[in-house]
Amino acid sequence: MRLCELKQKEVINCRDGERLGYVCDLDFDVHTGVITHLIVPGPCKIWGILGRDQEYVISYSCIKQIGTDVILVDIDIDKALIKSAFL
């Protein structure tokens, strides 16, 4: 599966059924080439006007199922939501 195919899939948390968004990037081990994390943009600030300053970093081991339209994950939202490194 290619990154462009992953970007078209919506990420949904199995714990509460919350839609997290779409995959925007991957984190991988440069020595082995193994994917370690999926990165999904975090929630918008006020009405989406001010952009985003957080992102969900989801460990690859938390992925439960990859379907044709969605990726099901089982994560604790508070632990996966981190401040974006690019701001």
C-alpha positions as a printed Julia matrix, in Angstrom:
87×3 Matrix{Float64}:
   0.0    0.0    0.0
   1.28   3.45  -0.9
   1.14   6.66   1.12
  -1.26   8.21  -1.39
  -3.68   5.31  -0.72
  -3.34   5.77   3.06
  -4.06   9.51   2.75
  -7.48   8.7    1.29
  -8.53   6.64   4.32
 -10.27   8.13   7.34
  -8.9    7.21  10.77
 -11.51   6.22  13.36
 -10.89   5.43  17.03
 -12.54   2.13  18.08
 -12.79   3.18  21.74
 -15.35   5.9   21.2
 -16.08   5.87  17.45
 -14.59   9.35  17.02
 -13.42  10.4   13.58
  -9.84  11.62  13.88
  -9.27  12.69  10.29
  -7.16  11.53   7.39
  -3.53  10.38   7.41
  -1.21  13.24   6.47
   2.2   11.69   7.09
   4.09   8.61   8.23
   6.97   8.12  10.63
   9.32   5.25   9.91
  12.6    3.77  11.09
  15.29   4.85   8.62
  17.44   1.79   9.29
  14.78  -0.87   8.76
  12.2    1.0    6.66
   9.41  -0.13   8.97
   6.48   2.25   9.57
   6.36   3.2   13.26
   3.59   5.85  13.43
   0.72   7.35  11.44
   0.34  11.11  11.75
  -3.13  12.67  11.55
  -3.79  16.44  11.91
  -5.34  17.31  15.26
  -8.55  19.21  15.93
  -8.98  22.74  14.56
  -8.78  25.78  16.75
 -11.65  28.25  16.89
 -13.99  27.4   13.94
 -11.01  26.23  11.92
  -9.89  29.8   11.27
  -6.68  29.72  13.3
  -5.38  26.41  11.95
  -4.04  23.53  14.0
  -1.19  23.25  16.46
  -1.57  19.61  17.48
  -1.5   16.27  15.73
  -2.36  12.68  16.53
   0.7   10.43  16.5
  -0.65   6.89  16.32
   1.66   3.95  16.9
   1.5    1.34  14.16
   0.81  -1.3   16.81
  -2.47   0.51  17.67
  -3.9   -0.11  14.2
  -6.61  -2.76  14.43
  -7.84  -2.93  10.83
  -7.17  -1.24   7.52
 -10.22  -1.35   5.26
 -11.07   0.02   1.86
 -12.29   3.37   3.27
 -11.16   3.57   6.9
  -8.36   2.73   9.3
  -9.57   1.55  12.71
  -7.27   2.33  15.63
  -7.5    1.77  19.37
  -5.83   4.71  21.12
  -6.11   6.92  24.17
  -6.79  10.33  22.62
  -5.02  12.25  25.4
  -1.79  10.32  24.93
  -1.83  10.39  21.12
  -2.54  14.13  20.74
   0.73  16.05  20.85
   1.94  19.52  19.98
   3.06  19.74  16.37
   6.82  19.8   15.94
   6.66  22.15  12.96
   5.3   25.2   14.77
